[in-house]
Amino acid sequence: ALDLFLNYVKHLVLSPERISFLVNGYSGSVLAISQMEAELEPVHHLGSRPWRLSPLPFDPKASQWAGSGKTLYSLGQRPIRSALEQIAIELQLITGEVTTDSRRNTPWWGKLLNQ
């Protein structure tokens, strides 16, 4: 499924440099990032950039966000909130140091939503 999706997305974004994968850190039967990269690279020639983001840590509380009317960030515990903040920095959605405030819009989060 990811292979077909990549064929579609590559035409939309025009450059693999604009693609980033964010993998759920759940340790079930999903493939490891290195396995996905090894299977997709020979066909799609994405390089290492799309795979640079660390997986999201598993958070049972945050996993209930879908359909709850809340966000993954608002339901998540400190490790997942910190991971999301670091991802936002890596993707250059926000800059600088961030502080985690678990239940309110922090300045960085407000800035992200206002873009």
N, C-alpha and C positions, 0 to 999 in steps of 0.2 A: 504494500500500500504506500509506503514512504517513497518508493521508487517512482510510482505513477504521480504522486503529489509533487515530487521534485521536478519532474518533467514540466508540469504545469507552472509551478512557481518560478522556475528559471526563466521562462519567457516573460513573466510579469515584472520581475525585478531587474532583468537585463544583466546582472552581474552576481556571481556567487559570493562576492564580498559583502553583499547586502543580506545574505542568509545567515541566520544563527539558530542553532538548535538548543532548546532548553529541555533537558531530560529530567523526568521524575526520578528521584532517587530511590524509589521503591525497589526492594531487592527480591522481587518475585521472579517470574519467568521471562522478563523482558531482556532483550539483548543489551550487553554492555556497550558503552559509547564506542570503544575501540572496535567492537565487532560490527556495529552499524557503519562506522567509517570505512572499515576494510571492505565491506560489501558494496558500499555506494561509490567509493572513490574511483574504482576502475571505469565506471560508466559515466559518472557526473563530473569528475575532476574538480572537486570543490576546494581542495587544499585543507589546511588545518584550521583556518579562521572560523568557519561555522561551528566548529566543535569546541571552541575555547571556553565556553561557559561551564561552570561547575554544576553538577546535578543539584536539583533542589533536594534538601534533606526530607526524609519522610516525616510527616507530622500527622498523626491520626486525627487530631482536632481540626487542623486546616483542611483535611481531605473531605470534610463535610460542607465545604463552601458552595459547591455547585448546587444551584437551585435554592440556596438559603436566603438570598437577598443580601448576603454579606460578601466580602471579598476574601480571597486567599490570604491576603496580608492581614486583614482585621481578625480573622479567626486563628491565624498562625501564632505559634509560640516564638520566642526570641530567635532561635536558629533559622526558621524560615523567613522571618521578617528581615533579619540580617542578610540572608542569602539574596532575597529580592532586592534589597538596597544595593548590594554589591553588583548584581546583574544590571541594575539601572545605571550605575556608574560605568561599568564595562561597556555598555551599549551607548554611552554618552547621552543618556536621557537626562541625567543630572550630573552635577560636578561636585567635587570636594568631599569632605567628610560628612557623614550623616549620623544622626542620632535616632534611636528607635523609641518611639512613643507608641505603645501598643494599641491604643484605642481612639486616638485623635489623628486628624490630618497633621502630619509634621510639615515643616516648611518644604522639605524636599518632595514630599508626596503632593502637596498642593501645587508646587512648581510643575511637577510631571503632569498633573491633571489639567493644568492651564495651558499646556503647549498645544 
